[in-house]
């Protein structure tokens, strides 16, 4: 493809004014204290909402013994069963008033079960497989609900456990039906596994990795993780320091490894509801905390980052990577490869090489030339668009957006949204004109500073880049004046979060 010379007028389109803030940088200690305060506030708010919702439901259950529609149906169906008029499990019990009462007053409950004192489930609203079974001596006799009823305790709340008739975890409220001749049975109100989903999944406006979740005293997650694609309700054990410390100390904060093995800010508390112990945990990835701090002060921090940019680790020469049969990328193009592929591009002069890879799966390499969308913003982009409209370009009358096309293909066709955190990006150039805006574009896409490396070598004329997909290795061959040559591996360059932590004095292992 024909190389494109940089027009003289574009020199005036490159920003020359940098905004410097006179305020002192936020310290690492302040970052920690402010983050924990936000997490504590969210955790307390969600705990209050959970308890208030359950108390409202519990109050409705207690009042149900005075609800003539429910109690009347319970006594009438039980009498018909005792008289042999209706066999249990046939679904022959019909009561339009009961159905209407359920829809109007008890819709927050997944099901209502009528159980006699001998354990027979003689009516349910949903007619699932528990209908007609004896809860004490059938395949559901091992459930926590059956064990609680059989024990004769006064507990009116049964914690979440797998309930096979509904094929999912459930919790239960129990209303005993007491009559002059003694206990005649129970009306049992079933909560689905999603009963608390709306509360726990509310947007905290804290970021992409912020979440609040519940575990029980056995360290089993009771709510759905928003960071994992699989079902985590009663399917994931949370063996983390947050749960352990909550069980021991009641509440606290810490920077810990979460259930994914990712370092997070965590605020946790053990609390009781109706005699049942739960732990509520509010967390946010440390990487996002640092990224958000960077976004709040990006002008100053960019300037500081650019003073610290390394060239990567010196590498052994690998000329065969550049010339072997591989995926070749020309200027203003991008290419992709899978495991066992090598992607390469040559002659990166005033351009920028951008590598985005998913280690062990795929990699993309873009050779972005200086008139690409990512080099400009605002009025600069408008003027460039007018220029293209008047004089034309290989893209017609519009500015090229190679970064946008490459990111679109990656995020829409190659990964699940939950996998964005697995991506790694490397930016390589002999200059620094494009680094800020390409980094901004990556951050807007959902990457964090911990996923981005910038590699540059001052005084060089151009570089060649080769990506070994199976090794997630990005090797650069730099050529300077007088035939000077150097080889570097991007793995030796720190990710941008490391640089920001150093600038603001943030100690990952320091006191919280």
LUMMI-407959 format. One line per 4 residues: number of its first residue (from 1); their letters; for each residue x, y, z of C-alpha. Coordinates in nm, 3 decimals. Example, Ala and Ser with C-alpha at 12.3 -4.5 7.8 and 13.67 -1.06 7.14 Angstrom:
1> as> 1.230/-0.450/0.780; 1.367/-0.106/0.714
***
This chain:
1> xxxx> 0.000/0.000/0.000; 0.131/0.346/-0.086; 0.278/0.539/0.205; 0.112/0.870/0.286
5> xxxx> 0.325/1.175/0.356; 0.231/1.402/0.643; 0.106/1.738/0.503; 0.273/2.046/0.645
9> xxxx> -0.057/2.198/0.755; -0.121/1.910/0.997; 0.159/2.040/1.216; -0.086/2.309/1.322
13> xxxx> -0.344/2.046/1.410; -0.131/1.880/1.672; -0.204/2.025/2.018; 0.073/2.239/2.158
17> xxxx> -0.087/2.359/2.478; -0.089/2.140/2.789; -0.310/2.224/3.087; -0.116/2.200/3.411
21> xxxx> -0.293/2.193/3.747; -0.139/2.379/4.033; -0.299/2.157/4.297; -0.091/1.892/4.469
25> xxxx> -0.150/1.528/4.367; -0.383/1.307/4.565; -0.174/1.084/4.789; -0.192/0.706/4.792
29> xxxx> -0.331/0.718/5.147; -0.610/0.952/5.040; -0.699/0.723/4.750; -0.740/0.433/4.992
33> xxxx> -0.935/0.621/5.257; -1.174/0.779/5.004; -1.238/0.445/4.830; -1.310/0.264/5.156
37> xxxx> -1.546/0.539/5.267; -1.746/0.501/4.944; -1.755/0.122/4.977; -1.865/0.140/5.341
41> xxxx> -2.144/0.378/5.247; -2.267/0.148/4.968; -2.238/-0.161/5.187; -2.441/-0.003/5.469
45> xxxx> -2.704/0.124/5.227; -2.749/-0.218/5.065; -2.758/-0.399/5.397; -3.034/-0.163/5.514
49> xxxx> -3.232/-0.221/5.194; -3.198/-0.600/5.225; -3.308/-0.604/5.588; -3.595/-0.364/5.523
53> xxxx> -3.725/-0.572/5.233; -3.703/-0.898/5.428; -3.867/-0.740/5.733; -4.156/-0.620/5.516
57> xxxx> -4.198/-0.968/5.375; -4.167/-1.121/5.719; -4.435/-0.886/5.850; -4.666/-0.986/5.567
61> xxxx> -4.610/-1.352/5.653; -4.691/-1.292/6.021; -5.009/-1.110/5.921; -5.109/-1.397/5.693
65> xxxx> -5.248/-1.594/5.991; -5.515/-1.321/6.009; -5.587/-1.330/5.637; -5.923/-1.504/5.603
69> xxxx> -5.867/-1.586/5.237; -5.543/-1.778/5.306; -5.648/-1.940/5.633; -5.994/-2.020/5.499
73> xxxx> -5.847/-2.194/5.197; -5.598/-2.380/5.418; -5.873/-2.516/5.646; -6.114/-2.593/5.361
77> xxxx> -5.856/-2.780/5.148; -5.733/-2.970/5.454; -6.087/-3.075/5.542; -6.158/-3.191/5.187
81> xxxx> -5.837/-3.390/5.193; -5.924/-3.548/5.529; -6.269/-3.644/5.399; -6.116/-3.801/5.090
85> xxxx> -6.310/-3.566/4.866; -5.996/-3.454/4.681; -5.680/-3.661/4.644; -5.357/-3.477/4.719
89> xxxx> -5.134/-3.392/4.424; -5.405/-3.383/4.160; -5.411/-3.005/4.139; -5.788/-3.024/4.181
93> xxxx> -5.804/-2.756/4.446; -5.930/-2.439/4.284; -6.000/-2.111/4.457; -6.021/-1.793/4.250
97> xxxx> -6.021/-1.575/4.562; -5.696/-1.737/4.678; -5.538/-1.690/4.336; -5.638/-1.323/4.334
101> xxxx> -5.509/-1.272/4.688; -5.175/-1.419/4.587; -5.146/-1.189/4.287; -5.245/-0.876/4.479
105> xxxx> -5.070/-0.920/4.816; -4.809/-1.194/4.792; -4.664/-1.152/4.444; -4.315/-1.096/4.594
109> xxxx> -4.312/-1.462/4.695; -4.230/-1.722/4.436; -4.476/-1.977/4.580; -4.702/-2.047/4.877
113> xxxx> -4.714/-2.401/5.016; -4.988/-2.547/5.238; -4.842/-2.826/5.454; -5.031/-3.025/5.718
117> xxxx> -4.878/-3.120/6.052; -4.789/-3.468/5.922; -4.580/-3.313/5.645; -4.813/-3.352/5.346
121> xxxx> -4.785/-3.069/5.094; -5.153/-3.061/5.003; -5.158/-2.738/4.800; -4.915/-2.500/4.628
125> xxxx> -4.980/-2.200/4.408; -4.740/-2.314/4.136; -4.823/-2.687/4.144; -4.459/-2.791/4.128
129> xxxx> -4.333/-3.142/4.206; -4.355/-3.092/4.584; -4.736/-3.092/4.558; -4.874/-3.416/4.702
133> xxxx> -4.545/-3.523/4.860; -4.475/-3.570/5.228; -4.195/-3.332/5.309; -4.078/-3.555/5.595
137> xxxx> -4.033/-3.884/5.411; -3.987/-3.815/5.038; -3.707/-3.698/4.811; -3.737/-3.348/4.962
141> xxxx> -3.702/-3.466/5.322; -3.333/-3.366/5.327; -3.403/-3.000/5.246; -3.340/-2.741/5.513
145> xxxx> -3.710/-2.652/5.500; -3.811/-3.010/5.584; -3.555/-3.034/5.864; -3.672/-2.704/6.013
149> xxxx> -4.039/-2.805/6.012; -3.961/-3.148/6.152; -3.749/-3.007/6.435; -4.048/-2.818/6.573
153> xxxx> -3.841/-2.501/6.629; -4.001/-2.160/6.635; -3.780/-2.037/6.353; -3.987/-1.850/6.097
157> xxxx> -3.710/-1.801/5.838; -3.521/-2.075/5.655; -3.198/-1.972/5.484; -3.130/-2.021/5.114
161> xxxx> -3.062/-2.380/5.007; -3.117/-2.584/4.693; -3.484/-2.676/4.664; -3.527/-2.943/4.397
165> xxxx> -3.898/-2.889/4.313; -3.809/-2.538/4.189; -3.471/-2.651/4.053; -3.299/-2.354/4.217
169> xxxx> -3.200/-2.219/4.558; -3.485/-2.087/4.772; -3.546/-1.941/5.117; -3.870/-1.969/5.312
173> xxxx> -4.085/-1.787/5.568; -4.303/-2.009/5.787; -4.644/-1.918/5.931; -4.770/-2.190/6.174
177> xxxx> -5.145/-2.263/6.153; -5.247/-2.295/6.517; -5.599/-2.411/6.599; -5.779/-2.483/6.929
181> xxxx> -5.684/-2.849/6.898; -5.318/-2.765/6.838; -5.092/-2.714/6.536; -5.269/-2.810/6.216
185> xxxx> -4.979/-2.731/5.980; -4.798/-2.446/5.815; -4.838/-2.195/5.536; -4.489/-2.160/5.387
189> xxxx> -4.389/-1.864/5.170; -4.106/-1.929/4.922; -3.847/-1.671/4.815; -3.673/-1.728/4.484
193> xxxx> -3.297/-1.702/4.436; -3.357/-1.369/4.263; -3.560/-1.210/4.543; -3.270/-0.981/4.637
197> xxxx> -3.126/-0.940/4.288; -3.259/-0.590/4.227; -3.110/-0.460/4.550; -2.768/-0.617/4.507
201> xxxx> -2.735/-0.531/4.137; -2.832/-0.164/4.159; -2.579/0.061/3.989; -2.346/0.206/4.250
205> xxxx> -2.208/0.459/3.998; -1.869/0.354/4.125; -1.738/0.174/3.820; -1.740/-0.135/3.604
209> xxxx> -1.592/-0.368/3.868; -1.784/-0.245/4.173; -2.025/-0.500/4.317; -2.210/-0.589/4.637
213> xxxx> -2.290/-0.949/4.721; -2.401/-1.178/5.002; -2.259/-1.501/5.140; -2.387/-1.729/5.413
217> xxxx> -2.190/-1.852/5.712; -2.066/-2.145/5.504; -1.894/-1.896/5.270; -2.133/-1.977/4.983
221> xxxx> -2.240/-1.687/4.759; -2.614/-1.616/4.783; -2.639/-1.360/4.503; -2.525/-1.338/4.144
225> xxxx> -2.177/-1.207/4.073; -2.186/-0.929/3.816; -1.826/-1.006/3.719; -1.865/-1.372/3.621
229> xxxx> -2.085/-1.504/3.338; -2.181/-1.829/3.513; -2.454/-1.870/3.775; -2.292/-1.811/4.116
233> xxxx> -2.599/-1.838/4.343; -2.523/-2.126/4.582; -2.263/-2.243/4.327; -1.954/-2.049/4.437
237> xxxx> -1.761/-2.073/4.762; -1.603/-1.742/4.862; -1.295/-1.842/5.057; -1.150/-1.493/5.088
241> xxxx> -1.000/-1.285/5.364; -1.310/-1.064/5.354; -1.544/-1.348/5.456; -1.299/-1.487/5.710
245> xxxx> -1.246/-1.151/5.878; -1.618/-1.074/5.872; -1.692/-1.403/6.048; -1.423/-1.332/6.308
249> xxxx> -1.441/-0.957/6.363; -1.789/-0.859/6.245; -1.685/-0.592/5.995; -1.384/-0.426/5.840
253> xxxx> -1.200/-0.312/5.527; -0.900/-0.438/5.336; -0.720/-0.464/5.004; -0.742/-0.837/4.938
257> xxxx> -0.763/-1.104/4.670; -1.129/-1.164/4.582; -1.296/-1.486/4.467; -1.149/-1.434/4.117
261> xxxx> -0.796/-1.396/4.251; -0.804/-1.022/4.168; -0.683/-0.754/4.411; -0.981/-0.549/4.529
265> xxxx> -1.080/-0.289/4.782; -1.323/-0.475/5.007; -1.560/-0.356/5.279; -1.740/-0.636/5.464
269> xxxx> -1.980/-0.698/5.751; -2.153/-0.993/5.914; -2.515/-0.936/6.016; -2.813/-1.133/6.139
273> xxxx> -3.163/-1.162/6.004; -3.418/-1.376/6.188; -3.137/-1.574/6.348; -2.960/-1.640/6.018
277> xxxx> -2.607/-1.506/5.968; -2.502/-1.351/5.639; -2.199/-1.153/5.521; -2.242/-0.852/5.293
281> xxxx> -1.939/-0.745/5.091; -1.883/-0.435/4.876; -1.579/-0.449/4.649; -1.405/-0.275/4.363
285> xxxx> -1.094/-0.378/4.172; -0.780/-0.199/4.283; -0.690/-0.153/3.917; -1.008/0.043/3.856
289> xxxx> -0.954/0.254/4.166; -0.617/0.362/4.027; -0.764/0.416/3.680; -1.045/0.635/3.816
293> xxxx> -0.793/0.838/4.015; -0.597/0.883/3.693; -0.911/0.994/3.506; -0.976/1.261/3.768
297> xxxx> -0.632/1.414/3.715; -0.533/1.288/3.372; -0.372/1.604/3.230; -0.109/1.625/3.502
301> xxxx> -0.063/1.250/3.526; -0.015/1.207/3.151; 0.269/1.457/3.163; 0.427/1.269/3.452
305> xxxx> 0.380/0.932/3.281; 0.551/1.054/2.964; 0.858/1.145/3.172; 0.883/0.785/3.292
309> xxxx> 0.811/0.583/2.976; 1.059/0.296/2.933; 1.155/0.113/2.617; 1.077/-0.233/2.747
313> xxxx> 1.331/-0.504/2.818; 1.629/-0.544/2.591; 1.566/-0.852/2.381; 1.773/-1.085/2.169
317> xxxx> 1.748/-1.009/1.795; 1.462/-1.195/1.628; 1.477/-1.093/1.260; 1.310/-1.419/1.158
321> xxxx> 0.987/-1.302/1.323; 0.970/-1.009/1.084; 1.031/-1.205/0.767; 0.882/-1.549/0.826
325> xxxx> 0.546/-1.641/0.677; 0.300/-1.454/0.898; 0.010/-1.214/0.908; 0.155/-0.898/0.754
329> xxxx> 0.002/-0.558/0.831; 0.065/-0.253/0.614; 0.020/0.114/0.700; -0.341/0.209/0.783
333> xxxx> -0.436/-0.156/0.823; -0.489/-0.399/1.105; -0.462/-0.774/1.113; -0.538/-1.051/1.361
337> xxxx> -0.402/-1.392/1.441; -0.469/-1.692/1.659; -0.236/-1.924/1.846; 0.071/-2.024/1.637
341> xxxx> 0.039/-1.709/1.423; 0.292/-1.428/1.408; 0.161/-1.081/1.319; 0.409/-0.821/1.200
345> xxxx> 0.436/-0.474/1.056; 0.735/-0.278/0.931; 0.839/0.085/0.896; 0.645/0.249/1.180
349> xxxx> 0.778/0.604/1.148; 0.530/0.886/1.219; 0.266/0.616/1.269; 0.179/0.417/1.583
353> xxxx> 0.168/0.040/1.627; -0.113/-0.081/1.854; -0.132/-0.440/1.978; -0.442/-0.569/2.157
357> xxxx> -0.420/-0.931/2.266; -0.602/-1.192/2.467; -0.317/-1.411/2.594; -0.349/-1.766/2.473
361> xxxx> -0.632/-1.687/2.229; -0.575/-1.408/1.979; -0.400/-1.082/1.900; -0.470/-0.779/1.682
365> xxxx> -0.205/-0.545/1.541; -0.287/-0.207/1.392; -0.051/0.024/1.198; -0.219/0.361/1.253
369> xxxx> -0.107/0.648/1.036; -0.091/1.016/1.149; -0.415/1.128/0.984; -0.626/0.873/1.169
373> xxxx> -0.921/0.978/1.385; -0.737/0.880/1.702; -0.475/1.153/1.653; -0.732/1.434/1.660
377> xxxx> -1.029/1.564/1.855; -1.274/1.852/1.848; -1.195/2.130/1.604; -0.889/1.943/1.474
381> xxxx> -1.107/1.658/1.355; -1.356/1.904/1.202; -1.086/2.080/1.001; -0.944/1.747/0.885
385> xxxx> -1.292/1.640/0.777; -1.331/1.961/0.575; -0.991/1.900/0.415; -1.089/1.546/0.315
389> xxxx> -1.423/1.674/0.183; -1.241/1.922/-0.044; -0.943/1.718/-0.157; -1.050/1.358/-0.096
393> xxxx> -0.867/1.068/0.066; -0.849/0.691/0.055; -1.152/0.702/0.286; -1.359/0.934/0.071
397> xxxx> -1.473/1.240/0.261; -1.427/1.108/0.614; -1.148/1.067/0.868; -1.018/0.711/0.904
401> xxxx> -1.085/0.538/1.238; -0.867/0.230/1.241; -0.871/0.209/1.622; -1.249/0.222/1.627
405> xxxx> -1.281/-0.056/1.368; -1.028/-0.275/1.545; -1.189/-0.229/1.888; -1.535/-0.291/1.741
409> xxxx> -1.426/-0.624/1.594; -1.262/-0.732/1.920; -1.542/-0.636/2.157; -1.836/-0.739/1.939
413> xxxx> -1.709/-1.057/1.777; -1.420/-1.197/1.978; -1.495/-1.162/2.350; -1.778/-1.169/2.601
417> xxxx> -1.812/-0.836/2.790; -1.689/-1.009/3.107; -1.363/-1.090/2.926; -1.262/-0.728/2.866
421> xxxx> -1.039/-0.751/3.175; -0.838/-1.024/3.002; -0.721/-0.797/2.720; -0.371/-0.650/2.708
425> xxxx> -0.271/-0.349/2.498; 0.072/-0.230/2.389; 0.134/0.103/2.213; 0.465/0.148/2.029
429> xxxx> 0.601/0.454/1.847; 0.911/0.668/1.802; 0.710/0.973/1.914; 0.444/1.050/2.175
433> xxxx> 0.186/1.234/1.965; -0.078/0.960/1.973; -0.028/0.789/2.307; -0.270/0.999/2.507
437> xxxx> -0.566/0.972/2.271; -0.516/0.603/2.200; -0.499/0.540/2.576; -0.817/0.743/2.625
441> xxxx> -0.991/0.534/2.358; -0.884/0.211/2.531; -1.006/0.340/2.868; -1.339/0.442/2.713
445> xxxx> -1.370/0.086/2.578; -1.341/-0.054/2.929; -0.973/-0.136/2.966; -0.790/-0.027/3.280
449> xxxx> -0.443/0.121/3.318; -0.319/-0.219/3.437; -0.394/-0.356/3.090; -0.197/-0.095/2.893
453> xxxx> 0.174/-0.061/2.821; 0.344/0.219/2.627; 0.683/0.152/2.468; 0.892/0.423/2.302
457> xxxx> 1.258/0.479/2.228; 1.366/0.839/2.177; 1.581/0.935/1.881; 1.488/0.641/1.660
461> xxxx> 1.379/0.676/1.296; 1.137/0.385/1.278; 1.053/0.046/1.426; 0.927/-0.292/1.316
465> xxxx> 0.690/-0.495/1.535; 0.625/-0.868/1.562; 0.362/-1.035/1.781; 0.393/-1.404/1.873
469> xxxx> 0.033/-1.485/1.960; 0.094/-1.808/2.151; 0.348/-1.637/2.379; 0.162/-1.302/2.400
473> xxxx> 0.503/-1.157/2.313; 0.545/-0.817/2.147; 0.896/-0.766/2.007; 1.015/-0.438/1.855
477> xxxx> 1.311/-0.376/1.627; 1.421/-0.012/1.650; 1.633/0.159/1.384; 1.801/0.493/1.447
481> xxxx> 2.045/0.732/1.281; 2.370/0.589/1.154; 2.233/0.236/1.143; 2.180/0.215/1.518
485> xxxx> 1.959/-0.084/1.604; 1.797/-0.214/1.920; 1.556/-0.498/2.004; 1.309/-0.476/2.293
489> xxxx> 1.032/-0.688/2.438; 0.725/-0.499/2.561; 0.684/-0.738/2.855; 0.958/-0.545/3.031
493> xxxx> 0.766/-0.217/3.021; 0.547/-0.153/3.327; 0.173/-0.121/3.285; 0.046/0.234/3.324
497> xxxx> -0.104/0.171/3.668; 0.246/0.099/3.801; 0.362/0.439/3.680; 0.057/0.617/3.826
501> xxxx> 0.103/0.443/4.162; 0.462/0.563/4.171; 0.359/0.918/4.084; 0.091/0.947/4.354
505> xxxx> 0.286/0.747/4.613; 0.043/0.456/4.629; 0.177/0.147/4.807; -0.016/-0.165/4.710
509> xxxx> 0.112/-0.354/5.012; 0.102/-0.062/5.253; -0.145/-0.002/5.537; -0.505/0.067/5.450
***
